[in-house]
Amino acid sequence: QVQLVESGGGLVQAGGSLRLSCAASGRTFSRYVMGWFRQAPGKEREFVAGISWSAFNTYYEDSVKGRFTISRDNAKNMVYLQMNSLKAEDTAVYYCAATPRLRDSTARRESTAYDYWGQGTQVTVSS
């Protein structure tokens, strides 16, 4: 019974920055693997970034590597996605996701591996 609520989306110009936040409820948040996914119109949901429960390891989809940073604050039950140098192709609905465990490391990129999802927040990058 984990609930996730995203915030921070909006309209920005290409080259700008935006920080998304995900607030989580549930006593075991600190032990959950967290991820960010996005879905553009007409496309499948795509893995963006992931972070281990300890924040020791982070993972990124190739197109956002070097521009986006995922982080978490377990004391505040929060996970963040800092997005810099935004491009028009980053336009999508962004979703926060959580799972207590992964089958293996390759499952991190699969939306079906995550048990809990937020409602999504729209990010629109104008060119």
Z-matrix of the N, CA and C atoms (Angstrom, degrees):
N
C 1 1.461
C 2 1.517 1 110.48
N 3 1.315 2 115.75 1 58.50
C 4 1.453 3 121.95 2 176.85
C 5 1.522 4 108.80 3 -95.01
N 6 1.303 5 116.41 4 132.85
C 7 1.454 6 122.41 5 176.19
C 8 1.519 7 109.73 6 -113.52
N 9 1.328 8 116.02 7 135.87
C 10 1.456 9 122.54 8 -178.73
C 11 1.517 10 109.37 9 -124.74
N 12 1.321 11 116.99 10 135.06
C 13 1.454 12 122.41 11 179.79
C 14 1.516 13 109.06 12 -132.14
N 15 1.343 14 116.42 13 117.94
C 16 1.457 15 121.58 14 178.94
C 17 1.521 16 110.99 15 -90.54
N 18 1.324 17 115.20 16 155.00
C 19 1.452 18 121.65 17 173.95
C 20 1.522 19 108.58 18 -155.58
N 21 1.316 20 116.58 19 166.35
C 22 1.450 21 121.38 20 175.22
C 23 1.515 22 115.44 21 104.65
N 24 1.320 23 117.98 22 -3.97
C 25 1.451 24 120.40 23 177.92
C 26 1.514 25 111.42 24 -70.85
N 27 1.327 26 115.61 25 168.59
C 28 1.449 27 120.04 26 179.77
C 29 1.507 28 111.92 27 165.95
N 30 1.319 29 115.18 28 -166.42
C 31 1.459 30 123.17 29 -179.71
C 32 1.515 31 109.63 30 -104.75
N 33 1.328 32 116.31 31 124.79
C 34 1.461 33 121.53 32 178.57
C 35 1.516 34 109.66 33 -135.54
N 36 1.322 35 116.14 34 158.05
C 37 1.460 36 121.36 35 176.33
C 38 1.521 37 110.49 36 -83.73
N 39 1.321 38 115.95 37 153.28
C 40 1.457 39 120.70 38 176.51
C 41 1.519 40 110.14 39 -54.48
N 42 1.336 41 115.77 40 136.79
C 43 1.445 42 121.39 41 -177.38
C 44 1.515 43 113.63 42 92.21
N 45 1.314 44 116.93 43 -10.19
C 46 1.447 45 121.78 44 -179.21
C 47 1.512 46 112.60 45 -84.33
N 48 1.332 47 115.31 46 -176.15
C 49 1.457 48 122.05 47 -176.89
C 50 1.515 49 111.03 48 -129.49
N 51 1.323 50 114.76 49 156.43
C 52 1.448 51 122.08 50 178.51
C 53 1.520 52 107.97 51 -154.17
N 54 1.323 53 117.39 52 143.98
C 55 1.456 54 121.18 53 175.25
C 56 1.517 55 109.97 54 -118.82
N 57 1.316 56 115.83 55 121.72
C 58 1.446 57 122.07 56 176.07
C 59 1.520 58 109.69 57 -94.17
N 60 1.317 59 115.65 58 143.91
C 61 1.452 60 121.55 59 178.03
C 62 1.516 61 109.81 60 -123.22
N 63 1.314 62 116.05 61 148.16
C 64 1.452 63 122.40 62 176.51
C 65 1.517 64 107.89 63 -132.14
N 66 1.320 65 116.20 64 116.24
C 67 1.455 66 121.99 65 177.96
C 68 1.520 67 109.10 66 -97.15
N 69 1.322 68 116.42 67 128.61
C 70 1.454 69 122.10 68 -176.13
C 71 1.522 70 111.24 69 -115.31
N 72 1.311 71 115.04 70 142.93
C 73 1.455 72 121.37 71 171.40
C 74 1.523 73 108.40 72 -111.47
N 75 1.325 74 115.93 73 152.28
C 76 1.446 75 120.07 74 -177.70
C 77 1.515 76 111.28 75 125.15
N 78 1.284 77 116.94 76 136.07
C 79 1.456 78 121.31 77 -172.07
C 80 1.525 79 113.52 78 -73.26
N 81 1.317 80 117.89 79 -19.01
C 82 1.456 81 120.77 80 -177.43
C 83 1.523 82 113.44 81 -101.78
N 84 1.334 83 117.71 82 18.58
C 85 1.457 84 121.32 83 -178.18
C 86 1.522 85 112.81 84 -52.76
N 87 1.310 86 116.95 85 -41.84
C 88 1.460 87 120.50 86 -175.06
C 89 1.517 88 113.15 87 -62.16
N 90 1.319 89 118.29 88 -17.58
C 91 1.458 90 122.70 89 -179.93
C 92 1.529 91 112.52 90 -104.57
N 93 1.320 92 118.23 91 9.75
C 94 1.457 93 122.35 92 -179.35
C 95 1.513 94 111.24 93 -96.30
N 96 1.319 95 114.64 94 137.97
C 97 1.449 96 121.07 95 168.07
C 98 1.530 97 107.84 96 -73.45
N 99 1.318 98 116.94 97 134.28
C 100 1.455 99 121.39 98 -177.15
C 101 1.525 100 110.51 99 -119.28
N 102 1.324 101 115.04 100 150.30
C 103 1.451 102 119.71 101 178.33
C 104 1.509 103 112.30 102 -148.68
N 105 1.316 104 115.09 103 159.32
C 106 1.454 105 122.69 104 171.07
C 107 1.526 106 108.74 105 -116.67
N 108 1.321 107 115.51 106 133.40
C 109 1.452 108 123.03 107 175.13
C 110 1.517 109 108.68 108 -124.60
N 111 1.324 110 116.55 109 162.31
C 112 1.456 111 120.20 110 175.43
C 113 1.522 112 110.11 111 -141.54
N 114 1.318 113 115.28 112 155.03
C 115 1.452 114 120.83 113 179.63
C 116 1.525 115 109.56 114 -140.44
N 117 1.319 116 115.66 115 118.19
C 118 1.452 117 122.55 116 176.51
C 119 1.524 118 109.28 117 -93.35
N 120 1.327 119 118.02 118 157.62
C 121 1.466 120 120.86 119 -179.62
C 122 1.522 121 112.07 120 -54.84
N 123 1.330 122 116.15 121 129.79
C 124 1.447 123 121.50 122 178.11
C 125 1.513 124 115.57 123 77.72
N 126 1.325 125 117.98 124 4.14
C 127 1.451 126 121.41 125 -178.69
C 128 1.524 127 111.14 126 -120.80
N 129 1.335 128 115.46 127 161.35
C 130 1.452 129 121.19 128 177.54
C 131 1.522 130 110.45 129 -76.31
N 132 1.319 131 114.99 130 158.43
C 133 1.459 132 119.77 131 176.83
C 134 1.527 133 109.69 132 -64.96
N 135 1.327 134 116.08 133 133.53
C 136 1.447 135 123.17 134 -171.24
C 137 1.519 136 111.47 135 -120.59
N 138 1.317 137 116.21 136 136.09
C 139 1.456 138 121.58 137 174.68
C 140 1.518 139 110.00 138 -66.48
N 141 1.325 140 116.56 139 135.62
C 142 1.457 141 122.18 140 178.97
C 143 1.525 142 111.09 141 -112.72
N 144 1.328 143 116.78 142 -54.11
C 145 1.457 144 121.08 143 -176.76
C 146 1.517 145 109.91 144 -157.33
N 147 1.331 146 116.43 145 153.31
C 148 1.446 147 121.89 146 177.89
C 149 1.510 148 110.54 147 -140.84
N 150 1.333 149 115.50 148 159.24
C 151 1.455 150 120.88 149 -179.44
C 152 1.520 151 109.29 150 -147.18
N 153 1.328 152 116.55 151 138.72
C 154 1.454 153 121.62 152 179.95
C 155 1.526 154 110.50 153 -73.99
N 156 1.321 155 116.13 154 167.67
C 157 1.467 156 119.77 155 -176.69
C 158 1.516 157 112.56 156 -63.28
N 159 1.324 158 116.86 157 -30.06
C 160 1.458 159 121.37 158 -179.76
C 161 1.526 160 112.75 159 -89.90
N 162 1.337 161 117.16 160 -7.51
C 163 1.464 162 124.62 161 -174.16
C 164 1.524 163 112.16 162 67.46
N 165 1.320 164 117.74 163 12.76
C 166 1.449 165 121.74 164 178.91
C 167 1.528 166 111.01 165 -70.33
N 168 1.342 167 116.48 166 -33.78
C 169 1.463 168 121.60 167 -178.93
C 170 1.519 169 111.39 168 -121.17
N 171 1.324 170 115.90 169 138.89
C 172 1.456 171 122.38 170 173.59
C 173 1.519 172 109.33 171 -128.16
N 174 1.335 173 115.93 172 154.77
C 175 1.453 174 121.81 173 -174.74
C 176 1.522 175 109.02 174 -140.89
N 177 1.344 176 116.41 175 144.22
C 178 1.451 177 121.04 176 -175.89
C 179 1.523 178 111.84 177 -138.91
N 180 1.325 179 114.83 178 144.76
C 181 1.447 180 120.86 179 169.40
C 182 1.530 181 107.63 180 -69.01
N 183 1.317 182 116.48 181 144.68
C 184 1.458 183 120.84 182 -171.57
C 185 1.528 184 113.75 183 -55.58
N 186 1.317 185 117.65 184 -38.35
C 187 1.457 186 120.32 185 -174.45
C 188 1.528 187 113.76 186 -69.79
N 189 1.332 188 117.86 187 -17.08
C 190 1.467 189 120.73 188 -179.49
C 191 1.521 190 112.40 189 -109.74
N 192 1.310 191 117.42 190 -4.73
C 193 1.458 192 121.72 191 -177.96
C 194 1.530 193 110.46 192 -59.98
N 195 1.315 194 115.73 193 129.60
C 196 1.451 195 120.91 194 -178.32
C 197 1.510 196 114.06 195 89.54
N 198 1.329 197 117.34 196 -13.21
C 199 1.468 198 121.61 197 179.76
C 200 1.529 199 112.25 198 -112.36
N 201 1.327 200 116.61 199 -35.67
C 202 1.466 201 121.70 200 -178.07
C 203 1.520 202 110.29 201 -106.82
N 204 1.325 203 116.41 202 149.02
C 205 1.454 204 122.15 203 176.33
C 206 1.521 205 109.97 204 -134.86
N 207 1.324 206 116.57 205 124.89
C 208 1.452 207 121.21 206 175.92
C 209 1.525 208 108.71 207 -98.83
N 210 1.319 209 116.35 208 141.35
C 211 1.451 210 121.31 209 178.33
C 212 1.522 211 109.22 210 -149.16
N 213 1.320 212 116.58 211 167.23
C 214 1.459 213 120.12 212 178.12
C 215 1.506 214 110.18 213 -145.55
N 216 1.315 215 115.16 214 152.95
C 217 1.450 216 123.16 215 175.85
C 218 1.516 217 105.91 216 -128.41
N 219 1.320 218 116.29 217 95.43
C 220 1.456 219 120.47 218 -174.84
C 221 1.525 220 112.77 219 -65.78
N 222 1.320 221 117.42 220 -29.58
C 223 1.459 222 120.71 221 178.53
C 224 1.522 223 111.48 222 -64.71
N 225 1.341 224 116.52 223 -27.56
C 226 1.459 225 121.64 224 -179.58
C 227 1.528 226 113.05 225 -105.64
N 228 1.321 227 117.13 226 3.07
C 229 1.466 228 121.83 227 -176.90
C 230 1.524 229 111.43 228 54.77
N 231 1.320 230 116.69 229 47.34
C 232 1.457 231 121.83 230 -176.34
C 233 1.527 232 111.34 231 -129.77
N 234 1.311 233 115.55 232 146.81
C 235 1.453 234 122.50 233 169.88
C 236 1.522 235 107.44 234 -130.85
N 237 1.329 236 116.60 235 145.75
C 238 1.455 237 121.33 236 -173.65
C 239 1.522 238 111.05 237 -128.83
N 240 1.313 239 115.18 238 156.09
C 241 1.450 240 121.55 239 170.73
C 242 1.521 241 107.59 240 -133.34
N 243 1.320 242 116.07 241 106.08
C 244 1.454 243 121.80 242 176.28
C 245 1.520 244 108.02 243 -86.93
N 246 1.316 245 116.77 244 121.78
C 247 1.451 246 122.39 245 -176.81
C 248 1.524 247 109.36 246 -116.15
N 249 1.318 248 116.07 247 117.51
C 250 1.456 249 122.58 248 178.97
C 251 1.520 250 109.99 249 -117.76
N 252 1.322 251 115.55 250 163.17
C 253 1.473 252 121.96 251 178.96
C 254 1.521 253 111.20 252 49.21
N 255 1.306 254 116.25 253 49.07
C 256 1.460 255 121.16 254 -175.44
C 257 1.523 256 111.81 255 -64.50
N 258 1.327 257 114.46 256 144.11
C 259 1.451 258 123.18 257 179.35
C 260 1.518 259 109.66 258 -119.25
N 261 1.316 260 116.34 259 160.53
C 262 1.457 261 120.76 260 179.84
C 263 1.527 262 111.29 261 -57.77
N 264 1.327 263 117.34 262 -35.07
C 265 1.452 264 120.71 263 -179.26
C 266 1.523 265 113.84 264 -71.41
N 267 1.328 266 117.89 265 -6.49
C 268 1.457 267 121.56 266 174.19
C 269 1.526 268 111.95 267 -80.91
N 270 1.313 269 117.26 268 -8.22
C 271 1.456 270 121.59 269 179.81
C 272 1.523 271 110.50 270 -60.89
N 273 1.325 272 116.68 271 123.46
C 274 1.461 273 122.12 272 -177.35
C 275 1.519 274 108.92 273 -178.05
N 276 1.325 275 115.41 274 170.69
C 277 1.449 276 121.04 275 166.85
C 278 1.522 277 106.92 276 -87.70
N 279 1.310 278 116.95 277 127.49
C 280 1.461 279 122.26 278 -177.66
C 281 1.520 280 109.92 279 -103.45
N 282 1.332 281 115.58 280 133.89
C 283 1.452 282 122.41 281 -176.68
C 284 1.523 283 111.40 282 -121.19
N 285 1.303 284 115.80 283 138.15
C 286 1.453 285 123.24 284 171.34
C 287 1.521 286 108.25 285 -91.67
N 288 1.327 287 117.27 286 139.30
C 289 1.457 288 121.52 287 -178.04
C 290 1.523 289 110.87 288 -138.67
N 291 1.330 290 115.74 289 153.33
C 292 1.456 291 121.08 290 -178.21
C 293 1.522 292 111.02 291 -142.61
N 294 1.320 293 115.92 292 148.95
C 295 1.454 294 122.33 293 173.65
C 296 1.523 295 108.82 294 -149.82
N 297 1.328 296 118.04 295 143.39
C 298 1.464 297 119.16 296 -179.64
C 299 1.519 298 113.72 297 -70.32
N 300 1.319 299 117.49 298 -21.63
C 301 1.455 300 121.08 299 -178.86
C 302 1.518 301 110.04 300 -163.51
N 303 1.317 302 115.49 301 157.25
C 304 1.447 303 122.68 302 175.16
C 305 1.519 304 109.82 303 -111.20
N 306 1.318 305 116.47 304 144.24
C 307 1.457 306 121.83 305 177.34
C 308 1.523 307 110.36 306 -59.81
N 309 1.318 308 115.63 307 -46.48
C 310 1.446 309 123.03 308 175.83
C 311 1.520 310 107.40 309 -158.67
N 312 1.310 311 117.06 310 178.69
C 313 1.456 312 121.02 311 -175.09
C 314 1.521 313 113.33 312 -64.28
N 315 1.321 314 117.92 313 -31.79
C 316 1.462 315 121.17 314 -178.93
C 317 1.525 316 112.41 315 -69.20
N 318 1.329 317 117.79 316 -23.60
C 319 1.455 318 121.49 317 -178.91
C 320 1.519 319 112.90 318 -69.37
N 321 1.306 320 117.53 319 -15.63
C 322 1.462 321 121.43 320 -176.90
C 323 1.523 322 112.59 321 -58.27
N 324 1.324 323 117.37 322 -31.15
C 325 1.453 324 122.22 323 -177.37
C 326 1.528 325 113.53 324 -86.62
N 327 1.310 326 117.47 325 -3.80
C 328 1.458 327 122.14 326 -174.58
C 329 1.522 328 110.88 327 -98.78
N 330 1.328 329 116.40 328 125.23
C 331 1.457 330 120.34 329 179.84
C 332 1.524 331 112.17 330 -61.97
N 333 1.327 332 116.81 331 -30.58
C 334 1.457 333 120.98 332 -179.13
C 335 1.520 334 112.99 333 -69.34
N 336 1.317 335 118.15 334 -12.92
C 337 1.454 336 122.09 335 179.50
C 338 1.527 337 112.54 336 -79.94
N 339 1.309 338 117.57 337 -11.73
C 340 1.457 339 122.19 338 -175.39
C 341 1.526 340 111.18 339 -102.55
N 342 1.321 341 115.42 340 134.86
C 343 1.457 342 121.68 341 -174.42
C 344 1.524 343 113.72 342 -92.25
N 345 1.315 344 117.48 343 -26.26
C 346 1.454 345 121.53 344 -174.01
C 347 1.520 346 110.62 345 -127.73
N 348 1.334 347 115.37 346 140.20
C 349 1.463 348 122.09 347 -176.33
C 350 1.516 349 111.43 348 -137.00
N 351 1.321 350 115.59 349 146.18
C 352 1.444 351 121.02 350 171.76
C 353 1.514 352 110.57 351 -82.42
N 354 1.317 353 116.34 352 179.53
C 355 1.463 354 121.54 353 -176.90
C 356 1.519 355 112.88 354 -80.68
N 357 1.317 356 117.38 355 -14.52
C 358 1.446 357 122.33 356 -179.60
C 359 1.517 358 112.54 357 94.35
N 360 1.318 359 116.12 358 150.30
C 361 1.454 360 122.04 359 175.87
C 362 1.530 361 108.70 360 -136.13
N 363 1.322 362 116.21 361 134.33
C 364 1.462 363 121.65 362 -174.81
C 365 1.519 364 111.13 363 -80.02
N 366 1.327 365 115.47 364 130.41
C 367 1.457 366 122.57 365 172.44
C 368 1.521 367 107.60 366 -118.86
N 369 1.318 368 116.46 367 121.69
C 370 1.457 369 121.71 368 179.47
C 371 1.522 370 109.05 369 -122.62
N 372 1.320 371 116.35 370 123.47
C 373 1.462 372 122.51 371 -179.48
C 374 1.519 373 108.34 372 -111.60
N 375 1.304 374 116.61 373 117.73
C 376 1.450 375 121.79 374 -178.99
C 377 1.520 376 110.33 375 -91.30
N 378 1.319 377 115.99 376 148.18
C 379 1.455 378 121.96 377 178.97
C 380 1.521 379 111.95 378 -113.57
